[in-house]
């Protein structure tokens, strides 16, 4: 299956966006002082649930971005061969 250039760029941008957003989210989660993420210095269920969401989003962002990157590389090879 061939991906178009705009779709490949979108997938790559989505992957990068996922990493940027979730990294800042995890930083804020670790620094949380509202009592949601930590209770007397111990992580709460809220912390673990949101950390799991972040890890899954990192993995999905990496996979989706990788597909976009592979699509762009394939298009580059095709245009050079022509």
N, C-alpha and C positions, 0 to 999 in steps of 0.2 A: 504494500500500500504506500502510495506517495502522499506526502503532506505538502500543502502549498506553502509558500514563503510566509504569508500572513499568519496562517495557522501555526506554523513552526515558531514564529516569533512570539505569538500569543502564549503558547505552551511554555516557552522558555521564560517569558516575563512572569507568567503565573508562578512558576517554580521559584524564581528569585523573590517575588512578592511574598510568597508563603514563608520563606526563610526570614525575610526582613521583619514581617509582622510578628511571627511567632517568637523570634529571638527577643524582640522588645517585650513581648508579653511575658516570657519566662523570666526576664530580668525584673519586671515589675512584680511578678508572682513571688519571686524569692525575696524581694524587698518589702513585701506586704506587711503593713503594720496595723491593718484594720481588725485582725483577729480571725479572718476567714481562712488564710493559708496556714497559719501557725497558732497553736494554743499552748501558751507557756513554753515556747521554743520548740514544740514538737509539731511536725507536719500533720495537717488534718486531712480528712477525706477529700475536701475541696481541693487541697493542694495536689493530691495524687490523681484525682480525676482530671484536673486541668493540665498537669504535667503529662499525663497519658495523651490527652488531646494534642498537646504541642508535639510530642514525639511522633504520633501518627501523622500530623500535618507536615513535619519535617520529612518523613519518609515519602509521603505522597507528593510533596513539592519537589523532592529530589527526582522521583520517578517521572513526574510530568515534565519537569524541566529537562531531564535527560532525553525524553522522547522528542521534545522540541529541538534540542541541540543536535540530536541524530538526524532529524528532518532537515535542519539547515545544512549540516555537513553533506548529506546526500544530495541536496540541491546544488551545493557548491561543486561537488564532484561531477554531477551531470552537466552543469554549465561549462566546466573546464573541458570536458570530453567532447563537447559539441563544437 
